[in-house]
């Protein structure tokens, strides 16, 4: 995807309602479960989420990727 297409893309109302909001709720529930299971502070999960976001915003070049999935 080019930088220009990233700037102008907007989800449809249907995408927000059927995909984006349920996904965000599911991620939040999973993270709450991790907090309970790990007995860690919520800030630790926030760091994990920031690391994931950073990986999407700044993907490593293909030769530096450590797995086949990304």
Phi and psi restraints in degrees (range 20) as a CNS / XPLOR table:
assign (resid 1 and name C) (resid 2 and name N)
       (resid 2 and name CA) (resid 2 and name C) 1.0 -79.6 20.0 2
assign (resid 2 and name N) (resid 2 and name CA)
       (resid 2 and name C) (resid 3 and name N) 1.0 162.4 20.0 2
assign (resid 2 and name C) (resid 3 and name N)
       (resid 3 and name CA) (resid 3 and name C) 1.0 -60.5 20.0 2
assign (resid 3 and name N) (resid 3 and name CA)
       (resid 3 and name C) (resid 4 and name N) 1.0 -37.0 20.0 2
assign (resid 3 and name C) (resid 4 and name N)
       (resid 4 and name CA) (resid 4 and name C) 1.0 -65.0 20.0 2
assign (resid 4 and name N) (resid 4 and name CA)
       (resid 4 and name C) (resid 5 and name N) 1.0 -41.9 20.0 2
assign (resid 4 and name C) (resid 5 and name N)
       (resid 5 and name CA) (resid 5 and name C) 1.0 -69.0 20.0 2
assign (resid 5 and name N) (resid 5 and name CA)
       (resid 5 and name C) (resid 6 and name N) 1.0 -29.2 20.0 2
assign (resid 5 and name C) (resid 6 and name N)
       (resid 6 and name CA) (resid 6 and name C) 1.0 -66.5 20.0 2
assign (resid 6 and name N) (resid 6 and name CA)
       (resid 6 and name C) (resid 7 and name N) 1.0 -36.0 20.0 2
assign (resid 6 and name C) (resid 7 and name N)
       (resid 7 and name CA) (resid 7 and name C) 1.0 -72.0 20.0 2
assign (resid 7 and name N) (resid 7 and name CA)
       (resid 7 and name C) (resid 8 and name N) 1.0 -32.1 20.0 2
assign (resid 7 and name C) (resid 8 and name N)
       (resid 8 and name CA) (resid 8 and name C) 1.0 -100.9 20.0 2
assign (resid 8 and name N) (resid 8 and name CA)
       (resid 8 and name C) (resid 9 and name N) 1.0 -8.1 20.0 2
assign (resid 8 and name C) (resid 9 and name N)
       (resid 9 and name CA) (resid 9 and name C) 1.0 -69.8 20.0 2
assign (resid 9 and name N) (resid 9 and name CA)
       (resid 9 and name C) (resid 10 and name N) 1.0 134.5 20.0 2
assign (resid 9 and name C) (resid 10 and name N)
       (resid 10 and name CA) (resid 10 and name C) 1.0 -135.8 20.0 2
assign (resid 10 and name N) (resid 10 and name CA)
       (resid 10 and name C) (resid 11 and name N) 1.0 135.6 20.0 2
assign (resid 10 and name C) (resid 11 and name N)
       (resid 11 and name CA) (resid 11 and name C) 1.0 -71.5 20.0 2
assign (resid 11 and name N) (resid 11 and name CA)
       (resid 11 and name C) (resid 12 and name N) 1.0 152.0 20.0 2
assign (resid 11 and name C) (resid 12 and name N)
       (resid 12 and name CA) (resid 12 and name C) 1.0 -76.9 20.0 2
assign (resid 12 and name N) (resid 12 and name CA)
       (resid 12 and name C) (resid 13 and name N) 1.0 164.2 20.0 2
assign (resid 12 and name C) (resid 13 and name N)
       (resid 13 and name CA) (resid 13 and name C) 1.0 -59.0 20.0 2
assign (resid 13 and name N) (resid 13 and name CA)
       (resid 13 and name C) (resid 14 and name N) 1.0 -38.8 20.0 2
assign (resid 13 and name C) (resid 14 and name N)
       (resid 14 and name CA) (resid 14 and name C) 1.0 -64.7 20.0 2
assign (resid 14 and name N) (resid 14 and name CA)
       (resid 14 and name C) (resid 15 and name N) 1.0 -41.9 20.0 2
assign (resid 14 and name C) (resid 15 and name N)
       (resid 15 and name CA) (resid 15 and name C) 1.0 -62.9 20.0 2
assign (resid 15 and name N) (resid 15 and name CA)
       (resid 15 and name C) (resid 16 and name N) 1.0 -40.5 20.0 2
assign (resid 15 and name C) (resid 16 and name N)
       (resid 16 and name CA) (resid 16 and name C) 1.0 -62.0 20.0 2
assign (resid 16 and name N) (resid 16 and name CA)
       (resid 16 and name C) (resid 17 and name N) 1.0 -49.1 20.0 2
assign (resid 16 and name C) (resid 17 and name N)
       (resid 17 and name CA) (resid 17 and name C) 1.0 -69.9 20.0 2
assign (resid 17 and name N) (resid 17 and name CA)
       (resid 17 and name C) (resid 18 and name N) 1.0 -39.6 20.0 2
assign (resid 17 and name C) (resid 18 and name N)
       (resid 18 and name CA) (resid 18 and name C) 1.0 -97.7 20.0 2
assign (resid 18 and name N) (resid 18 and name CA)
       (resid 18 and name C) (resid 19 and name N) 1.0 -20.0 20.0 2
assign (resid 18 and name C) (resid 19 and name N)
       (resid 19 and name CA) (resid 19 and name C) 1.0 -122.5 20.0 2
assign (resid 19 and name N) (resid 19 and name CA)
       (resid 19 and name C) (resid 20 and name N) 1.0 -55.9 20.0 2
assign (resid 19 and name C) (resid 20 and name N)
       (resid 20 and name CA) (resid 20 and name C) 1.0 -68.3 20.0 2
assign (resid 20 and name N) (resid 20 and name CA)
       (resid 20 and name C) (resid 21 and name N) 1.0 -53.5 20.0 2
assign (resid 20 and name C) (resid 21 and name N)
       (resid 21 and name CA) (resid 21 and name C) 1.0 -62.6 20.0 2
assign (resid 21 and name N) (resid 21 and name CA)
       (resid 21 and name C) (resid 22 and name N) 1.0 -45.8 20.0 2
assign (resid 21 and name C) (resid 22 and name N)
       (resid 22 and name CA) (resid 22 and name C) 1.0 -61.4 20.0 2
assign (resid 22 and name N) (resid 22 and name CA)
       (resid 22 and name C) (resid 23 and name N) 1.0 -36.7 20.0 2
assign (resid 22 and name C) (resid 23 and name N)
       (resid 23 and name CA) (resid 23 and name C) 1.0 -65.0 20.0 2
assign (resid 23 and name N) (resid 23 and name CA)
       (resid 23 and name C) (resid 24 and name N) 1.0 -43.7 20.0 2
assign (resid 23 and name C) (resid 24 and name N)
       (resid 24 and name CA) (resid 24 and name C) 1.0 -64.2 20.0 2
assign (resid 24 and name N) (resid 24 and name CA)
       (resid 24 and name C) (resid 25 and name N) 1.0 -39.4 20.0 2
assign (resid 24 and name C) (resid 25 and name N)
       (resid 25 and name CA) (resid 25 and name C) 1.0 -65.5 20.0 2
assign (resid 25 and name N) (resid 25 and name CA)
       (resid 25 and name C) (resid 26 and name N) 1.0 -41.3 20.0 2
assign (resid 25 and name C) (resid 26 and name N)
       (resid 26 and name CA) (resid 26 and name C) 1.0 -64.0 20.0 2
assign (resid 26 and name N) (resid 26 and name CA)
       (resid 26 and name C) (resid 27 and name N) 1.0 -42.2 20.0 2
assign (resid 26 and name C) (resid 27 and name N)
       (resid 27 and name CA) (resid 27 and name C) 1.0 -62.9 20.0 2
assign (resid 27 and name N) (resid 27 and name CA)
       (resid 27 and name C) (resid 28 and name N) 1.0 -43.2 20.0 2
assign (resid 27 and name C) (resid 28 and name N)
       (resid 28 and name CA) (resid 28 and name C) 1.0 -62.0 20.0 2
assign (resid 28 and name N) (resid 28 and name CA)
       (resid 28 and name C) (resid 29 and name N) 1.0 -42.3 20.0 2
assign (resid 28 and name C) (resid 29 and name N)
       (resid 29 and name CA) (resid 29 and name C) 1.0 -64.8 20.0 2
assign (resid 29 and name N) (resid 29 and name CA)
       (resid 29 and name C) (resid 30 and name N) 1.0 -41.8 20.0 2
assign (resid 29 and name C) (resid 30 and name N)
       (resid 30 and name CA) (resid 30 and name C) 1.0 -64.0 20.0 2
assign (resid 30 and name N) (resid 30 and name CA)
       (resid 30 and name C) (resid 31 and name N) 1.0 -41.2 20.0 2
assign (resid 30 and name C) (resid 31 and name N)
       (resid 31 and name CA) (resid 31 and name C) 1.0 -65.7 20.0 2
assign (resid 31 and name N) (resid 31 and name CA)
       (resid 31 and name C) (resid 32 and name N) 1.0 -39.8 20.0 2
assign (resid 31 and name C) (resid 32 and name N)
       (resid 32 and name CA) (resid 32 and name C) 1.0 -61.4 20.0 2
assign (resid 32 and name N) (resid 32 and name CA)
       (resid 32 and name C) (resid 33 and name N) 1.0 -37.6 20.0 2
assign (resid 32 and name C) (resid 33 and name N)
       (resid 33 and name CA) (resid 33 and name C) 1.0 -64.1 20.0 2
assign (resid 33 and name N) (resid 33 and name CA)
       (resid 33 and name C) (resid 34 and name N) 1.0 -41.1 20.0 2
assign (resid 33 and name C) (resid 34 and name N)
       (resid 34 and name CA) (resid 34 and name C) 1.0 -62.9 20.0 2
assign (resid 34 and name N) (resid 34 and name CA)
       (resid 34 and name C) (resid 35 and name N) 1.0 -40.7 20.0 2
assign (resid 34 and name C) (resid 35 and name N)
       (resid 35 and name CA) (resid 35 and name C) 1.0 -58.6 20.0 2
assign (resid 35 and name N) (resid 35 and name CA)
       (resid 35 and name C) (resid 36 and name N) 1.0 -46.1 20.0 2
assign (resid 35 and name C) (resid 36 and name N)
       (resid 36 and name CA) (resid 36 and name C) 1.0 -66.0 20.0 2
assign (resid 36 and name N) (resid 36 and name CA)
       (resid 36 and name C) (resid 37 and name N) 1.0 -44.6 20.0 2
assign (resid 36 and name C) (resid 37 and name N)
       (resid 37 and name CA) (resid 37 and name C) 1.0 -68.7 20.0 2
assign (resid 37 and name N) (resid 37 and name CA)
       (resid 37 and name C) (resid 38 and name N) 1.0 -41.2 20.0 2
assign (resid 37 and name C) (resid 38 and name N)
       (resid 38 and name CA) (resid 38 and name C) 1.0 -85.7 20.0 2
assign (resid 38 and name N) (resid 38 and name CA)
       (resid 38 and name C) (resid 39 and name N) 1.0 -15.5 20.0 2
assign (resid 38 and name C) (resid 39 and name N)
       (resid 39 and name CA) (resid 39 and name C) 1.0 54.4 20.0 2
assign (resid 39 and name N) (resid 39 and name CA)
       (resid 39 and name C) (resid 40 and name N) 1.0 46.3 20.0 2
assign (resid 39 and name C) (resid 40 and name N)
       (resid 40 and name CA) (resid 40 and name C) 1.0 -111.5 20.0 2
assign (resid 40 and name N) (resid 40 and name CA)
       (resid 40 and name C) (resid 41 and name N) 1.0 162.3 20.0 2
assign (resid 40 and name C) (resid 41 and name N)
       (resid 41 and name CA) (resid 41 and name C) 1.0 -72.4 20.0 2
assign (resid 41 and name N) (resid 41 and name CA)
       (resid 41 and name C) (resid 42 and name N) 1.0 149.7 20.0 2
assign (resid 41 and name C) (resid 42 and name N)
       (resid 42 and name CA) (resid 42 and name C) 1.0 -55.3 20.0 2
assign (resid 42 and name N) (resid 42 and name CA)
       (resid 42 and name C) (resid 43 and name N) 1.0 -29.4 20.0 2
assign (resid 42 and name C) (resid 43 and name N)
       (resid 43 and name CA) (resid 43 and name C) 1.0 -61.0 20.0 2
assign (resid 43 and name N) (resid 43 and name CA)
       (resid 43 and name C) (resid 44 and name N) 1.0 -31.4 20.0 2
assign (resid 43 and name C) (resid 44 and name N)
       (resid 44 and name CA) (resid 44 and name C) 1.0 -64.9 20.0 2
assign (resid 44 and name N) (resid 44 and name CA)
       (resid 44 and name C) (resid 45 and name N) 1.0 -42.1 20.0 2
assign (resid 44 and name C) (resid 45 and name N)
       (resid 45 and name CA) (resid 45 and name C) 1.0 -66.5 20.0 2
assign (resid 45 and name N) (resid 45 and name CA)
       (resid 45 and name C) (resid 46 and name N) 1.0 -36.6 20.0 2
assign (resid 45 and name C) (resid 46 and name N)
       (resid 46 and name CA) (resid 46 and name C) 1.0 -60.8 20.0 2
assign (resid 46 and name N) (resid 46 and name CA)
       (resid 46 and name C) (resid 47 and name N) 1.0 -39.8 20.0 2
assign (resid 46 and name C) (resid 47 and name N)
       (resid 47 and name CA) (resid 47 and name C) 1.0 -63.5 20.0 2
assign (resid 47 and name N) (resid 47 and name CA)
       (resid 47 and name C) (resid 48 and name N) 1.0 -43.0 20.0 2
assign (resid 47 and name C) (resid 48 and name N)
       (resid 48 and name CA) (resid 48 and name C) 1.0 -58.7 20.0 2
assign (resid 48 and name N) (resid 48 and name CA)
       (resid 48 and name C) (resid 49 and name N) 1.0 -45.6 20.0 2
assign (resid 48 and name C) (resid 49 and name N)
       (resid 49 and name CA) (resid 49 and name C) 1.0 -65.2 20.0 2
assign (resid 49 and name N) (resid 49 and name CA)
       (resid 49 and name C) (resid 50 and name N) 1.0 -38.0 20.0 2
assign (resid 49 and name C) (resid 50 and name N)
       (resid 50 and name CA) (resid 50 and name C) 1.0 -64.6 20.0 2
assign (resid 50 and name N) (resid 50 and name CA)
       (resid 50 and name C) (resid 51 and name N) 1.0 -39.0 20.0 2
assign (resid 50 and name C) (resid 51 and name N)
       (resid 51 and name CA) (resid 51 and name C) 1.0 -63.1 20.0 2
assign (resid 51 and name N) (resid 51 and name CA)
       (resid 51 and name C) (resid 52 and name N) 1.0 -40.7 20.0 2
assign (resid 51 and name C) (resid 52 and name N)
       (resid 52 and name CA) (resid 52 and name C) 1.0 -64.1 20.0 2
assign (resid 52 and name N) (resid 52 and name CA)
       (resid 52 and name C) (resid 53 and name N) 1.0 -46.4 20.0 2
assign (resid 52 and name C) (resid 53 and name N)
       (resid 53 and name CA) (resid 53 and name C) 1.0 -59.6 20.0 2
assign (resid 53 and name N) (resid 53 and name CA)
       (resid 53 and name C) (resid 54 and name N) 1.0 -43.0 20.0 2
assign (resid 53 and name C) (resid 54 and name N)
       (resid 54 and name CA) (resid 54 and name C) 1.0 -60.2 20.0 2
assign (resid 54 and name N) (resid 54 and name CA)
       (resid 54 and name C) (resid 55 and name N) 1.0 -38.2 20.0 2
assign (resid 54 and name C) (resid 55 and name N)
       (resid 55 and name CA) (resid 55 and name C) 1.0 -64.7 20.0 2
assign (resid 55 and name N) (resid 55 and name CA)
       (resid 55 and name C) (resid 56 and name N) 1.0 -33.1 20.0 2
assign (resid 55 and name C) (resid 56 and name N)
       (resid 56 and name CA) (resid 56 and name C) 1.0 -77.2 20.0 2
assign (resid 56 and name N) (resid 56 and name CA)
       (resid 56 and name C) (resid 57 and name N) 1.0 -35.3 20.0 2
assign (resid 56 and name C) (resid 57 and name N)
       (resid 57 and name CA) (resid 57 and name C) 1.0 -77.9 20.0 2
assign (resid 57 and name N) (resid 57 and name CA)
       (resid 57 and name C) (resid 58 and name N) 1.0 -30.1 20.0 2
assign (resid 57 and name C) (resid 58 and name N)
       (resid 58 and name CA) (resid 58 and name C) 1.0 -131.1 20.0 2
assign (resid 58 and name N) (resid 58 and name CA)
       (resid 58 and name C) (resid 59 and name N) 1.0 68.6 20.0 2
assign (resid 58 and name C) (resid 59 and name N)
       (resid 59 and name CA) (resid 59 and name C) 1.0 -63.8 20.0 2
assign (resid 59 and name N) (resid 59 and name CA)
       (resid 59 and name C) (resid 60 and name N) 1.0 143.3 20.0 2
assign (resid 59 and name C) (resid 60 and name N)
       (resid 60 and name CA) (resid 60 and name C) 1.0 -72.6 20.0 2
assign (resid 60 and name N) (resid 60 and name CA)
       (resid 60 and name C) (resid 61 and name N) 1.0 148.1 20.0 2
assign (resid 60 and name C) (resid 61 and name N)
       (resid 61 and name CA) (resid 61 and name C) 1.0 -56.4 20.0 2
assign (resid 61 and name N) (resid 61 and name CA)
       (resid 61 and name C) (resid 62 and name N) 1.0 151.4 20.0 2
assign (resid 61 and name C) (resid 62 and name N)
       (resid 62 and name CA) (resid 62 and name C) 1.0 -51.9 20.0 2
assign (resid 62 and name N) (resid 62 and name CA)
       (resid 62 and name C) (resid 63 and name N) 1.0 -40.7 20.0 2
assign (resid 62 and name C) (resid 63 and name N)
       (resid 63 and name CA) (resid 63 and name C) 1.0 -68.9 20.0 2
assign (resid 63 and name N) (resid 63 and name CA)
       (resid 63 and name C) (resid 64 and name N) 1.0 -18.8 20.0 2
assign (resid 63 and name C) (resid 64 and name N)
       (resid 64 and name CA) (resid 64 and name C) 1.0 -92.9 20.0 2
assign (resid 64 and name N) (resid 64 and name CA)
       (resid 64 and name C) (resid 65 and name N) 1.0 -8.2 20.0 2
assign (resid 64 and name C) (resid 65 and name N)
       (resid 65 and name CA) (resid 65 and name C) 1.0 -66.1 20.0 2
assign (resid 65 and name N) (resid 65 and name CA)
       (resid 65 and name C) (resid 66 and name N) 1.0 138.3 20.0 2
assign (resid 65 and name C) (resid 66 and name N)
       (resid 66 and name CA) (resid 66 and name C) 1.0 -95.0 20.0 2
assign (resid 66 and name N) (resid 66 and name CA)
       (resid 66 and name C) (resid 67 and name N) 1.0 -0.4 20.0 2
assign (resid 66 and name C) (resid 67 and name N)
       (resid 67 and name CA) (resid 67 and name C) 1.0 -148.0 20.0 2
assign (resid 67 and name N) (resid 67 and name CA)
       (resid 67 and name C) (resid 68 and name N) 1.0 170.2 20.0 2
assign (resid 67 and name C) (resid 68 and name N)
       (resid 68 and name CA) (resid 68 and name C) 1.0 -82.0 20.0 2
assign (resid 68 and name N) (resid 68 and name CA)
       (resid 68 and name C) (resid 69 and name N) 1.0 -11.5 20.0 2
assign (resid 68 and name C) (resid 69 and name N)
       (resid 69 and name CA) (resid 69 and name C) 1.0 -83.7 20.0 2
assign (resid 69 and name N) (resid 69 and name CA)
       (resid 69 and name C) (resid 70 and name N) 1.0 -19.5 20.0 2
